Each structure stands twice: as structure tokens, then as C-alpha cells.
Amino acid sequence: MASLAEAAPDLADGHRLFSQDCQFLLGVAELAQLPPASLPEVAFAGRSNVGKSSLINALTGRRQLARTSNTPGRTQQINLFDLAGRMILVDLPGYGFAKAPKPEVERWQARMRDYLRGRPTLRLACILIDARHGPKPIDEAMLTMLGEAAVAFRLILTKADLVKPAALEALSDRLQTALLRKSGAYPDLSVTSARTDAGMDELKAMLATFALPAAPPAASSAD
């Protein structure tokens, strides 16, 4: 897949969508437990403790919608959230270091990769990178896998408030240059902080472009 052209998302569309109700749908341990493919899905993946659950909570304005933990590898299921009946947000298990037995870690990470490669309603994989550390070899392996599977993806830098502006700009520039050579990659990236909400409006707007259109208001009947 060639690199994807950057859309011009509408901030108001993103605000409207993410201000609507978002509910936990279910968590699955096996792909066979996934609901029938229907609504468009946007998945969030990254190394353990990169801030996936915190990002979902910040996007939806719900502090406890997705469970957060300081323990790497806490999310072991594929957790799905229904956003206004227009989109499914998918919180995937972290890859990399996790405080769990190695065979168990390998099982849930294999399920995550199978989901990313084979879910027909997956519209975008958001790959989260901790802005303090930059991409690691395991992130590069994930991006290669997504490119080979023709899955569109976008990089999202998290915890940007913990990095000095000059270092953050240098990392962003380096990654955007690298993305131009990656199959399936959006040429731009998102720089975010779940703590300060930095970058959230723009990210909401971009994600809203993958949602189903809002249903038109019901016509009122004349007396």
C-alpha cells in the first residue's frame, strides 16, 4: 500500500463525535469471541505502559472508561468500546515487556497481531510511541508487519508534556521523514499528552473521518 494522503479533518466533527456516549462493549481473550464485523474500528497498539488506555480516556473525556495501570502488561484482552454507535475503539494488549509468564504474554500478543492482520472492519491502527524514548526495534517490527498486511497506520507520540520542546520537535521531524518510506503509513503523526490534552482536538478530528456518518435528526410530525 502506498503512503496515504493526509486528510483535512474538521475539528468540530471530532468534538461532536467524541462528546457523545462511549460505552465499554466487551473484552475478548480469543478472536472467535469478537462481535460480528459491522462498525468501523480504530485500534490502539503500542509497547506496554505507553499510555493506550490513558489516551482513550482523554479522547472520550472519561477518566475510568479504559483501565489504566502503572504495571506494564496489565491489559491482556482486546477491549472494545462503542462510540455513539458510529465507531469502535479497540484497546489492544501492550507488546514488549510485561509482568506475566512468557507463554501467556506470547499468546495474547499473537492474538493482537492476528486481529491487526485479519479484522475486516479495521480502518486504522494507531501505533503509540512514548515521546520520552522514541521508537524501539519492537515498534519497527510492528510497523513492518502492518505494512506487509496492508493495514493503514498512524503514529501517535504520547506523554509529550514530559519532553523538552526542542527534543520533541527533533523526534517528530525524524519520524515524519521515516514515515514517508513506510508502506501504509500516514505521512503525518500526532503529538499528544493525555495529562494536558495537548493534540487531542486534532486527533479527535482525524479519527472522526473513519466513523459512520451521524444519523439525521428525526423529522417531527405535524399536528
MDAnalysis code that builds the backbone (N, CA, C; Angstrom):
import MDAnalysis as mda
import numpy as np

u = mda.Universe.empty(669, n_residues=223, atom_resindex=np.repeat(np.arange(223), 3), trajectory=True)
u.add_TopologyAttr("name", ["N", "CA", "C"] * 223)
u.add_TopologyAttr("resid", np.arange(1, 224))
u.add_TopologyAttr("resname", ["MET", "ALA", "SER", "LEU", "ALA", "GLU", "ALA", "ALA", "PRO", "ASP", "LEU", "ALA", "ASP", "GLY", "HIS", "ARG", "LEU", "PHE", "SER", "GLN", "ASP", "CYS", "GLN", "PHE", "LEU", "LEU", "GLY", "VAL", "ALA", "GLU", "LEU", "ALA", "GLN", "LEU", "PRO", "PRO", "ALA", "SER", "LEU", "PRO", "GLU", "VAL", "ALA", "PHE", "ALA", "GLY", "ARG", "SER", "ASN", "VAL", "GLY", "LYS", "SER", "SER", "LEU", "ILE", "ASN", "ALA", "LEU", "THR", "GLY", "ARG", "ARG", "GLN", "LEU", "ALA", "ARG", "THR", "SER", "ASN", "THR", "PRO", "GLY", "ARG", "THR", "GLN", "GLN", "ILE", "ASN", "LEU", "PHE", "ASP", "LEU", "ALA", "GLY", "ARG", "MET", "ILE", "LEU", "VAL", "ASP", "LEU", "PRO", "GLY", "TYR", "GLY", "PHE", "ALA", "LYS", "ALA", "PRO", "LYS", "PRO", "GLU", "VAL", "GLU", "ARG", "TRP", "GLN", "ALA", "ARG", "MET", "ARG", "ASP", "TYR", "LEU", "ARG", "GLY", "ARG", "PRO", "THR", "LEU", "ARG", "LEU", "ALA", "CYS", "ILE", "LEU", "ILE", "ASP", "ALA", "ARG", "HIS", "GLY", "PRO", "LYS", "PRO", "ILE", "ASP", "GLU", "ALA", "MET", "LEU", "THR", "MET", "LEU", "GLY", "GLU", "ALA", "ALA", "VAL", "ALA", "PHE", "ARG", "LEU", "ILE", "LEU", "THR", "LYS", "ALA", "ASP", "LEU", "VAL", "LYS", "PRO", "ALA", "ALA", "LEU", "GLU", "ALA", "LEU", "SER", "ASP", "ARG", "LEU", "GLN", "THR", "ALA", "LEU", "LEU", "ARG", "LYS", "SER", "GLY", "ALA", "TYR", "PRO", "ASP", "LEU", "SER", "VAL", "THR", "SER", "ALA", "ARG", "THR", "ASP", "ALA", "GLY", "MET", "ASP", "GLU", "LEU", "LYS", "ALA", "MET", "LEU", "ALA", "THR", "PHE", "ALA", "LEU", "PRO", "ALA", "ALA", "PRO", "PRO", "ALA", "ALA", "SER", "SER", "ALA", "ASP"])
u.atoms.positions = np.array([
    [0.851, -1.188, 0.000],
    [0.000, 0.000, 0.000],
    [0.887, 1.238, 0.000],
    [0.583, 2.203, -0.844],
    [1.357, 3.430, -0.875],
    [1.048, 4.252, 0.362],
    [1.946, 5.196, 0.698],
    [1.683, 6.084, 1.808],
    [0.392, 6.839, 1.555],
    [-0.363, 7.081, 2.618],
    [-1.696, 7.634, 2.485],
    [-1.663, 9.149, 2.535],
    [-2.474, 9.776, 1.717],
    [-2.551, 11.232, 1.720],
    [-3.227, 11.708, 3.005],
    [-2.739, 12.817, 3.531],
    [-3.284, 13.366, 4.764],
    [-4.591, 14.092, 4.468],
    [-5.653, 13.752, 5.197],
    [-6.939, 14.403, 5.018],
    [-6.924, 15.762, 5.723],
    [-7.969, 16.542, 5.512],
    [-8.130, 17.812, 6.205],
    [-9.327, 17.679, 7.141],
    [-9.129, 17.102, 8.324],
    [-10.255, 16.828, 9.212],
    [-10.851, 18.098, 9.798],
    [-12.094, 18.003, 10.208],
    [-12.837, 19.120, 10.768],
    [-12.840, 18.990, 12.288],
    [-12.312, 20.017, 12.985],
    [-12.235, 19.957, 14.439],
    [-13.612, 19.829, 15.066],
    [-14.605, 20.493, 14.471],
    [-15.957, 20.436, 15.033],
    [-16.524, 19.028, 14.934],
    [-16.249, 18.327, 13.826],
    [-16.732, 16.945, 13.677],
    [-16.138, 16.059, 14.770],
    [-14.856, 16.227, 15.024],
    [-14.217, 15.436, 16.065],
    [-14.789, 15.727, 17.429],
    [-15.018, 16.996, 17.725],
    [-15.585, 17.361, 19.031],
    [-16.974, 16.774, 19.203],
    [-17.798, 16.865, 18.159],
    [-19.164, 16.327, 18.257],
    [-19.156, 14.823, 18.489],
    [-18.311, 14.125, 17.744],
    [-18.295, 12.670, 17.877],
    [-17.828, 12.248, 19.262],
    [-16.715, 12.785, 19.717],
    [-16.136, 12.307, 20.970],
    [-16.808, 12.889, 22.211],
    [-17.742, 13.819, 22.017],
    [-18.541, 14.280, 23.156],
    [-19.779, 13.420, 23.358],
    [-20.024, 12.488, 22.448],
    [-21.162, 11.591, 22.577],
    [-20.813, 10.398, 23.478],
    [-21.836, 9.593, 23.748],
    [-21.675, 8.494, 24.687],
    [-20.710, 7.440, 24.150],
    [-19.819, 6.978, 25.011],
    [-18.901, 5.891, 24.679],
    [-18.992, 4.847, 25.785],
    [-19.280, 3.626, 25.415],
    [-19.508, 2.565, 26.386],
    [-18.590, 1.377, 26.129],
    [-18.125, 0.776, 27.216],
    [-17.384, -0.482, 27.100],
    [-18.311, -1.529, 26.496],
    [-17.852, -2.173, 25.435],
    [-18.656, -3.173, 24.746],
    [-18.354, -4.560, 25.276],
    [-17.103, -4.982, 25.187],
    [-16.687, -6.261, 25.751],
    [-15.183, -6.390, 25.642],
    [-14.634, -7.331, 26.419],
    [-13.239, -7.703, 26.317],
    [-13.158, -9.150, 25.899],
    [-12.289, -9.451, 24.956],
    [-12.212, -10.812, 24.436],
    [-10.798, -11.349, 24.611],
    [-10.736, -12.619, 24.963],
    [-9.453, -13.300, 25.105],
    [-9.105, -14.100, 23.858],
    [-10.102, -14.390, 23.030],
    [-9.903, -15.148, 21.798],
    [-10.585, -14.415, 20.651],
    [-10.013, -14.468, 19.460],
    [-10.584, -13.754, 18.322],
    [-11.981, -14.245, 17.974],
    [-12.262, -15.509, 18.269],
    [-13.590, -16.045, 17.976],
    [-14.672, -15.360, 18.799],
    [-14.282, -14.694, 19.882],
    [-15.247, -14.008, 20.740],
    [-15.562, -12.596, 20.254],
    [-14.859, -12.126, 19.230],
    [-15.132, -10.793, 18.718],
    [-16.552, -10.718, 18.158],
    [-17.210, -9.563, 18.288],
    [-18.548, -9.429, 17.716],
    [-18.475, -9.440, 16.197],
    [-19.601, -9.685, 15.521],
    [-19.593, -9.639, 14.059],
    [-19.053, -8.297, 13.569],
    [-18.280, -8.345, 12.505],
    [-17.703, -7.118, 11.959],
    [-18.814, -6.245, 11.393],
    [-18.945, -5.037, 11.917],
    [-20.002, -4.143, 11.436],
    [-19.510, -2.705, 11.420],
    [-19.382, -2.075, 12.596],
    [-18.924, -0.690, 12.655],
    [-17.437, -0.593, 12.313],
    [-17.014, 0.532, 11.756],
    [-15.575, 0.732, 11.530],
    [-14.832, 0.730, 12.859],
    [-13.630, 0.159, 12.859],
    [-12.839, 0.041, 14.079],
    [-11.512, 0.780, 13.929],
    [-11.124, 1.452, 15.000],
    [-9.809, 2.083, 15.111],
    [-9.117, 1.464, 16.312],
    [-7.938, 0.885, 16.108],
    [-7.238, 0.165, 17.168],
    [-6.049, 0.975, 17.672],
    [-5.764, 0.806, 18.966],
    [-4.644, 1.483, 19.609],
    [-3.666, 0.429, 20.112],
    [-2.438, 0.486, 19.611],
    [-1.424, -0.503, 19.969],
    [-0.137, 0.217, 20.333],
    [0.700, -0.452, 21.117],
    [1.984, 0.125, 21.490],
    [2.658, -0.720, 22.545],
    [3.876, -0.340, 22.895],
    [4.586, -1.063, 23.927],
    [3.841, -0.970, 25.247],
    [4.089, -1.923, 26.116],
    [3.450, -1.931, 27.422],
    [3.728, -0.618, 28.152],
    [2.677, -0.064, 28.734],
    [2.757, 1.156, 29.532],
    [3.031, 2.410, 28.706],
    [2.704, 2.374, 27.415],
    [2.915, 3.545, 26.572],
    [1.795, 4.569, 26.736],
    [0.658, 4.139, 27.307],
    [-0.424, 5.078, 27.567],
    [-1.644, 4.900, 26.684],
    [-1.912, 3.679, 26.205],
    [-3.074, 3.459, 25.346],
    [-4.384, 3.757, 26.076],
    [-4.549, 3.181, 27.261],
    [-5.795, 3.379, 27.996],
    [-5.968, 4.838, 28.392],
    [-4.885, 5.493, 28.790],
    [-4.966, 6.911, 29.150],
    [-5.378, 7.755, 27.948],
    [-4.883, 7.411, 26.768],
    [-5.244, 8.155, 25.569],
    [-6.728, 7.984, 25.258],
    [-7.235, 6.767, 25.335],
    [-8.662, 6.534, 25.081],
    [-9.511, 7.303, 26.080],
    [-9.113, 7.305, 27.338],
    [-9.859, 8.055, 28.349],
    [-9.853, 9.547, 28.035],
    [-8.700, 10.075, 27.607],
    [-8.609, 11.504, 27.293],
    [-9.449, 11.855, 26.064],
    [-9.440, 10.995, 25.063],
    [-10.235, 11.256, 23.868],
    [-11.719, 11.315, 24.179],
    [-12.179, 10.418, 25.012],
    [-13.607, 10.309, 25.296],
    [-14.050, 11.145, 26.492],
    [-13.088, 11.754, 27.192],
    [-13.445, 12.541, 28.362],
    [-13.937, 11.714, 29.521],
    [-13.537, 10.448, 29.566],
    [-13.985, 9.535, 30.625],
    [-12.752, 8.994, 31.336],
    [-12.541, 9.393, 32.578],
    [-11.320, 9.026, 33.281],
    [-11.167, 7.532, 33.498],
    [-12.261, 6.828, 33.656],
    [-12.192, 5.408, 34.004],
    [-12.786, 4.512, 32.925],
    [-12.964, 5.015, 31.703],
    [-13.546, 4.166, 30.662],
    [-12.633, 2.980, 30.375],
    [-11.384, 3.264, 30.077],
    [-10.391, 2.207, 29.873],
    [-9.518, 2.139, 31.117],
    [-9.255, 0.942, 31.607],
    [-8.467, 0.784, 32.824],
    [-7.013, 1.124, 32.580],
    [-6.470, 1.936, 33.467],
    [-5.056, 2.282, 33.381],
    [-4.313, 1.655, 34.550],
    [-3.020, 1.468, 34.348],
    [-2.212, 0.853, 35.393],
    [-0.765, 1.254, 35.202],
    [-0.028, 1.341, 36.309],
    [1.410, 1.568, 36.231],
    [2.176, 0.272, 36.009],
    [1.457, -0.855, 36.010],
    [2.094, -2.156, 35.811],
    [2.108, -2.498, 34.335],
    [3.279, -2.584, 33.688],
    [3.311, -2.919, 32.265],
    [2.642, -4.267, 31.993],
    [1.844, -4.303, 30.908],
    [1.220, -5.557, 30.514],
    [-0.088, -5.847, 31.222],
    [-0.687, -4.831, 31.861],
    [-1.930, -5.071, 32.590],
    [-3.082, -5.435, 31.641],
    [-3.145, -4.741, 30.481],
    [-4.197, -5.043, 29.507],
    [-3.831, -6.312, 28.752],
    [-4.580, -7.391, 29.003],
    [-4.271, -8.671, 28.380],
    [-5.362, -9.128, 27.418],
    [-6.487, -8.426, 27.399],
    [-7.551, -8.742, 26.475],
    [-7.612, -7.676, 25.384],
    [-8.374, -7.984, 24.353],
    [-8.735, -6.983, 23.362],
    [-10.026, -6.340, 23.845],
    [-9.961, -5.076, 24.229],
    [-11.115, -4.381, 24.795],
    [-11.728, -3.454, 23.763],
    [-13.053, -3.561, 23.597],
    [-13.760, -2.792, 22.579],
    [-14.718, -1.803, 23.241],
    [-14.776, -0.588, 22.664],
    [-15.635, 0.472, 23.180],
    [-16.470, 1.030, 22.030],
    [-17.778, 1.114, 22.244],
    [-18.706, 1.613, 21.231],
    [-18.838, 3.121, 21.392],
    [-18.440, 3.874, 20.362],
    [-18.523, 5.327, 20.393],
    [-19.733, 5.778, 19.581],
    [-20.816, 6.076, 20.284],
    [-22.024, 6.666, 19.693],
    [-22.642, 5.814, 18.593],
    [-22.373, 4.505, 18.591],
    [-22.913, 3.652, 17.548],
    [-22.345, 3.944, 16.169],
    [-21.223, 4.688, 16.124],
    [-20.643, 5.093, 14.837],
    [-19.237, 4.539, 14.613],
    [-18.613, 4.067, 15.681],
    [-17.238, 3.603, 15.581],
    [-16.919, 2.758, 16.804],
    [-16.006, 1.800, 16.624],
    [-15.499, 1.001, 17.745],
    [-14.043, 1.386, 17.988],
    [-13.734, 1.742, 19.237],
    [-12.353, 1.972, 19.648],
    [-11.839, 0.689, 20.277],
    [-10.653, 0.254, 19.888],
    [-10.124, -1.039, 20.308],
    [-8.810, -0.823, 21.064],
    [-8.797, -1.215, 22.336],
    [-7.613, -1.118, 23.188],
    [-6.927, -2.483, 23.177],
    [-5.767, -2.546, 22.526],
    [-5.059, -3.817, 22.353],
    [-4.044, -4.044, 23.473],
    [-3.702, -5.306, 23.745],
    [-2.650, -5.580, 24.732],
    [-1.336, -4.935, 24.321],
    [-0.570, -4.488, 25.311],
    [0.741, -3.920, 25.011],
    [1.699, -4.988, 24.530],
    [2.606, -4.594, 23.670],
    [3.643, -5.532, 23.255],
    [4.967, -5.121, 23.890],
    [5.845, -6.067, 24.036],
    [7.101, -5.787, 24.711],
    [7.076, -6.308, 26.134],
    [7.739, -5.607, 27.029],
    [7.868, -6.053, 28.416],
    [6.519, -6.131, 29.103],
    [6.279, -7.199, 29.840],
    [5.068, -7.341, 30.637],
    [5.357, -8.259, 31.813],
    [4.744, -7.936, 32.958],
    [4.934, -8.746, 34.155],
    [3.929, -9.895, 34.144],
    [4.226, -10.887, 33.332],
    [3.377, -12.072, 33.210],
    [4.262, -13.192, 32.677],
    [3.844, -14.458, 32.881],
    [4.630, -15.577, 32.344],
    [4.801, -15.454, 30.829],
    [5.992, -15.786, 30.349],
    [6.303, -15.602, 28.935],
    [5.315, -16.296, 28.002],
    [4.905, -17.571, 28.249],
    [3.940, -18.202, 27.335],
    [2.617, -17.435, 27.264],
    [2.188, -16.885, 28.412],
    [0.947, -16.116, 28.424],
    [1.093, -14.833, 27.613],
    [2.217, -14.158, 27.774],
    [2.484, -12.939, 27.010],
    [2.483, -13.240, 25.512],
    [3.144, -14.329, 25.129],
    [3.209, -14.687, 23.714],
    [1.826, -14.975, 23.148],
    [0.957, -15.609, 23.947],
    [-0.398, -15.926, 23.470],
    [-1.200, -14.660, 23.199],
    [-1.213, -13.726, 24.174],
    [-2.062, -12.564, 23.954],
    [-1.480, -11.620, 22.904],
    [-0.165, -11.611, 22.747],
    [0.406, -10.778, 21.701],
    [0.178, -11.387, 20.318],
    [0.146, -12.705, 20.235],
    [-0.190, -13.357, 18.965],
    [-1.627, -13.041, 18.572],
    [-2.539, -13.034, 19.547],
    [-3.933, -12.682, 19.255],
    [-4.025, -11.242, 18.763],
    [-3.261, -10.345, 19.369],
    [-3.268, -8.950, 18.937],
    [-2.823, -8.835, 17.482],
    [-1.748, -9.510, 17.121],
    [-1.249, -9.430, 15.748],
    [-2.243, -10.058, 14.767],
    [-2.881, -11.155, 15.158],
    [-3.886, -11.769, 14.291],
    [-5.063, -10.826, 14.077],
    [-5.449, -10.100, 15.119],
    [-6.524, -9.119, 14.974],
    [-6.116, -8.043, 13.970],
    [-4.936, -7.501, 14.122],
    [-4.493, -6.418, 13.249],
    [-4.397, -6.864, 11.799],
    [-3.983, -8.104, 11.593],
    [-3.817, -8.599, 10.214],
    [-5.134, -8.991, 9.560],
    [-6.137, -9.382, 10.366],
    [-7.281, -10.041, 9.752],
    [-8.654, -9.451, 10.016],
    [-8.773, -8.363, 10.755],
    [-10.095, -7.819, 11.074],
    [-10.604, -6.994, 9.900],
    [-11.700, -7.398, 9.247],
    [-12.126, -6.709, 8.018],
    [-12.625, -5.294, 8.244],
    [-13.097, -4.972, 9.445],
    [-13.621, -3.630, 9.696],
    [-12.580, -2.696, 10.304],
    [-11.341, -3.149, 10.430],
    [-10.286, -2.287, 10.960],
    [-9.936, -1.229, 9.918],
    [-10.124, 0.025, 10.276],
    [-9.845, 1.121, 9.350],
    [-8.489, 1.775, 9.595],
    [-8.019, 1.718, 10.845],
    [-6.765, 2.381, 11.162],
    [-6.169, 1.765, 12.413],
    [-4.863, 1.554, 12.393],
    [-4.129, 1.151, 13.593],
    [-3.313, 2.352, 14.061],
    [-3.586, 2.800, 15.278],
    [-2.815, 3.883, 15.877],
    [-1.686, 3.253, 16.694],
    [-0.456, 3.491, 16.280],
    [0.693, 2.922, 16.974],
    [1.276, 4.007, 17.875],
    [1.215, 3.762, 19.176],
    [1.640, 4.752, 20.149],
    [3.123, 4.584, 20.471],
    [3.817, 5.708, 20.505],
    [5.245, 5.751, 20.817],
    [5.444, 6.718, 21.984],
    [6.121, 6.277, 23.026],
    [6.429, 7.144, 24.158],
    [7.437, 8.204, 23.699],
    [7.028, 9.471, 23.768],
    [7.881, 10.546, 23.264],
    [9.182, 10.675, 24.044],
    [9.234, 10.139, 25.253],
    [10.473, 10.218, 26.040],
    [11.543, 9.285, 25.509],
    [11.118, 8.205, 24.848],
    [12.073, 7.161, 24.458],
    [12.182, 6.958, 22.953],
    [11.178, 7.410, 22.185],
    [11.201, 7.193, 20.751],
    [10.924, 5.739, 20.393],
    [10.945, 5.414, 19.112],
    [10.639, 4.046, 18.683],
    [11.754, 3.073, 19.036],
    [11.364, 1.855, 19.373],
    [12.289, 0.774, 19.675],
    [12.203, -0.278, 18.557],
    [13.138, -1.223, 18.516],
    [13.085, -2.257, 17.467],
    [11.741, -2.991, 17.402],
    [11.100, -3.200, 18.558],
    [9.812, -3.908, 18.534],
    [8.734, -3.065, 17.870],
    [8.846, -1.727, 17.974],
    [7.920, -0.857, 17.249],
    [8.164, -0.956, 15.749],
    [9.420, -0.960, 15.363],
    [9.741, -1.088, 13.940],
    [9.217, -2.400, 13.370],
    [9.308, -3.477, 14.159],
    [8.784, -4.769, 13.707],
    [7.273, -4.705, 13.521],
    [6.587, -4.001, 14.421],
    [5.141, -3.859, 14.301],
    [4.779, -3.076, 13.035],
    [5.481, -2.010, 12.757],
    [5.203, -1.211, 11.566],
    [5.459, -2.010, 10.295],
    [6.510, -2.819, 10.304],
    [6.786, -3.677, 9.147],
    [5.662, -4.680, 8.937],
    [5.192, -5.289, 10.024],
    [4.092, -6.244, 9.931],
    [2.838, -5.584, 9.369],
    [2.524, -4.376, 9.833],
    [1.337, -3.675, 9.342],
    [1.468, -3.357, 7.855],
    [2.659, -2.931, 7.447],
    [2.865, -2.642, 6.035],
    [2.697, -3.878, 5.169],
    [3.248, -4.998, 5.621],
    [3.124, -6.241, 4.860],
    [1.687, -6.722, 4.794],
    [0.889, -6.411, 5.835],
    [-0.516, -6.823, 5.858],
    [-1.442, -5.788, 5.230],
    [-0.876, -4.707, 4.686],
    [-1.654, -3.641, 4.044],
    [-2.651, -3.010, 5.009],
    [-2.214, -2.791, 6.247],
    [-3.043, -2.134, 7.254],
    [-2.581, -0.686, 7.384],
    [-3.494, 0.245, 7.211],
    [-3.163, 1.660, 7.364],
    [-2.859, 1.952, 8.834],
    [-1.818, 2.756, 9.068],
    [-1.485, 3.080, 10.460],
    [-1.018, 4.523, 10.579],
    [-1.122, 5.027, 11.792],
    [-0.665, 6.380, 12.118],
    [0.112, 6.329, 13.424],
    [1.227, 7.027, 13.478],
    [1.994, 7.111, 14.707],
    [1.427, 8.200, 15.610],
    [1.369, 7.889, 16.907],
    [0.928, 8.856, 17.906],
    [1.978, 8.910, 19.006],
    [2.594, 10.065, 19.175],
    [3.525, 10.255, 20.277],
    [2.730, 10.568, 21.539],
    [3.013, 9.848, 22.609],
    [2.337, 10.074, 23.882],
    [3.310, 10.705, 24.888],
    [2.720, 11.246, 25.974],
    [3.498, 11.815, 27.086],
    [4.408, 12.943, 26.612],
    [3.894, 13.715, 25.642],
    [4.691, 14.791, 25.067],
    [4.998, 15.886, 26.085],
    [4.180, 16.010, 27.121],
    [4.414, 17.044, 28.133],
    [5.665, 16.765, 28.961],
    [6.198, 15.560, 28.865],
    [7.377, 15.185, 29.651],
    [8.679, 15.331, 28.864],
    [8.593, 15.918, 27.679],
    [9.769, 16.064, 26.810],
    [9.984, 17.546, 26.503],
    [11.229, 17.979, 26.503],
    [11.525, 19.364, 26.176],
    [11.159, 19.658, 24.725],
    [10.660, 20.867, 24.451],
    [10.163, 21.190, 23.102],
    [11.163, 20.909, 21.981],
    [12.427, 21.252, 22.175],
    [13.402, 21.041, 21.097],
    [13.589, 19.560, 20.796],
    [13.656, 18.745, 21.840],
    [13.822, 17.305, 21.645],
    [12.569, 16.714, 21.008],
    [11.399, 17.214, 21.398],
    [10.144, 16.713, 20.831],
    [10.053, 17.060, 19.348],
    [10.433, 18.262, 18.992],
    [10.398, 18.662, 17.587],
    [11.372, 17.833, 16.757],
    [12.568, 17.578, 17.302],
    [13.552, 16.784, 16.563],
    [13.053, 15.364, 16.336],
    [12.427, 14.766, 17.362],
    [11.887, 13.412, 17.224],
    [10.752, 13.391, 16.206],
    [9.860, 14.369, 16.274],
    [8.742, 14.422, 15.334],
    [9.225, 14.544, 13.902],
    [10.202, 15.411, 13.674],
    [10.726, 15.602, 12.318],
    [11.374, 14.309, 11.805],
    [12.122, 13.654, 12.675],
    [12.800, 12.413, 12.259],
    [11.782, 11.329, 11.904],
    [10.735, 11.210, 12.714],
    [9.736, 10.178, 12.459],
    [8.919, 10.485, 11.211],
    [8.581, 11.754, 10.990],
    [7.805, 12.090, 9.803],
    [8.606, 11.820, 8.530],
    [9.881, 12.060, 8.558],
    [10.718, 11.732, 7.406],
    [10.738, 10.226, 7.163],
    [10.840, 9.457, 8.242],
    [10.868, 7.996, 8.115],
    [9.528, 7.457, 7.619],
    [8.421, 8.106, 8.009],
    [7.100, 7.617, 7.620],
    [6.888, 7.695, 6.111],
    [7.547, 8.620, 5.453],
    [7.388, 8.745, 4.006],
    [7.871, 7.500, 3.275],
    [8.691, 6.701, 3.932],
    [9.222, 5.481, 3.299],
    [8.490, 4.226, 3.756],
    [7.467, 4.376, 4.604],
    [6.771, 3.223, 5.165],
    [5.477, 2.945, 4.411],
    [5.289, 1.708, 4.008],
    [4.055, 1.310, 3.348],
    [2.897, 1.360, 4.354],
    [1.790, 1.960, 3.930],
    [0.603, 2.009, 4.769],
    [0.588, 3.130, 5.776],
    [1.650, 3.939, 5.838],
    [1.759, 4.961, 6.877],
    [1.100, 6.262, 6.456],
    [0.401, 6.887, 7.387],
    [0.007, 8.270, 7.190],
    [1.265, 9.133, 7.282],
    [1.392, 10.126, 6.415],
    [2.636, 10.890, 6.372],
    [2.805, 11.859, 7.534],
    [1.746, 12.092, 8.285],
    [1.839, 12.955, 9.449],
    [1.696, 12.102, 10.697],
    [2.027, 12.674, 11.858],
    [1.842, 11.957, 13.116],
    [1.169, 12.884, 14.107],
    [0.693, 12.317, 15.207],
    [0.020, 13.082, 16.249],
    [0.932, 13.168, 17.462],
    [1.025, 14.351, 18.040],
    [1.821, 14.583, 19.242],
    [0.850, 14.919, 20.368],
    [0.792, 14.072, 21.395],
    [-0.276, 14.181, 22.378],
    [0.229, 14.092, 23.811],
    [-0.621, 14.553, 24.699],
    [-0.442, 14.338, 26.139],
    [-1.814, 14.098, 26.738],
    [-2.025, 12.927, 27.326],
    [-3.294, 12.643, 27.979],
    [-3.464, 13.491, 29.238],
    [-2.368, 13.929, 29.828],
    [-2.443, 14.714, 31.067],
    [-2.869, 16.151, 30.798],
    [-2.353, 16.748, 29.719],
    [-2.664, 18.145, 29.427],
    [-3.680, 18.312, 28.300],
    [-4.064, 17.219, 27.636],
    [-4.959, 17.235, 26.481],
    [-4.310, 17.827, 25.230],
    [-3.023, 18.026, 25.237],
    [-2.340, 18.542, 24.042],
    [-2.538, 17.591, 22.868],
    [-2.879, 18.148, 21.711],
    [-3.044, 17.360, 20.498],
    [-4.346, 16.594, 20.401],
    [-5.191, 16.653, 21.429],
    [-6.401, 15.818, 21.437],
    [-7.440, 16.292, 20.425],
    [-7.620, 17.599, 20.274],
    [-8.629, 18.089, 19.343],
    [-8.312, 17.646, 17.920],
    [-7.054, 17.774, 17.534],
    [-6.656, 17.372, 16.184],
    [-6.793, 15.863, 15.992],
    [-6.445, 15.089, 17.025],
    [-6.557, 13.642, 16.915],
    [-8.018, 13.210, 16.827],
    [-8.882, 13.826, 17.618],
    [-10.314, 13.521, 17.523],
    [-10.831, 13.779, 16.115],
    [-10.441, 14.911, 15.555],
    [-10.912, 15.263, 14.221],
    [-10.450, 14.252, 13.185],
    [-9.183, 13.824, 13.276],
    [-8.667, 12.840, 12.333],
    [-9.410, 11.514, 12.471],
    [-9.613, 11.053, 13.710],
    [-10.286, 9.775, 13.925],
    [-11.744, 9.825, 13.482],
    [-12.373, 10.983, 13.605],
    [-13.784, 11.109, 13.228],
    [-14.004, 10.857, 11.745],
    [-12.955, 11.006, 10.933],
    [-13.119, 10.767, 9.499],
    [-13.371, 9.292, 9.191],
    [-13.123, 8.398, 10.157],
    [-13.340, 6.967, 9.940],
    [-14.700, 6.497, 10.458],
    [-15.425, 7.366, 11.167],
    [-16.705, 6.967, 11.761],
    [-17.809, 6.957, 10.717],
    [-18.864, 6.197, 10.994],
    [-20.052, 6.268, 10.156],
    [-20.655, 7.661, 10.270],
    [-21.326, 8.123, 9.224],
    [-21.976, 9.441, 9.317],
    [-23.019, 9.458, 10.437],
    [-23.190, 10.628, 11.026],
    [-24.210, 10.763, 12.062],
    [-25.595, 10.613, 11.443],
    [-26.479, 9.963, 12.181],
    [-27.846, 9.803, 11.691],
    [-28.526, 11.159, 11.639],
    [-29.299, 11.438, 10.587],
    [-30.005, 12.732, 10.521],
    [-31.050, 12.811, 11.623],
    [-31.319, 14.011, 12.120],
    [-32.338, 14.144, 13.168],
    [-33.700, 13.690, 12.669],
    [-34.441, 13.070, 13.558],
    [-35.766, 12.583, 13.186],
    [-36.676, 13.753, 12.868],
    [-37.428, 13.620, 11.771],
    [-38.349, 14.679, 11.383],
    [-39.543, 14.698, 12.339],
    [-39.913, 15.874, 12.778],
    [-41.074, 15.982, 13.671],
    [-42.347, 15.916, 12.864],
    [-43.332, 15.206, 13.390],
    [-44.596, 15.066, 12.667],
    [-45.485, 16.263, 12.930],
    [-46.158, 16.712, 11.900],
    [-47.060, 17.862, 12.048],
    [-48.324, 17.444, 12.785],
    [-48.860, 18.355, 13.558],
    [-50.120, 18.073, 14.275],
    [-51.256, 17.951, 13.288],
])
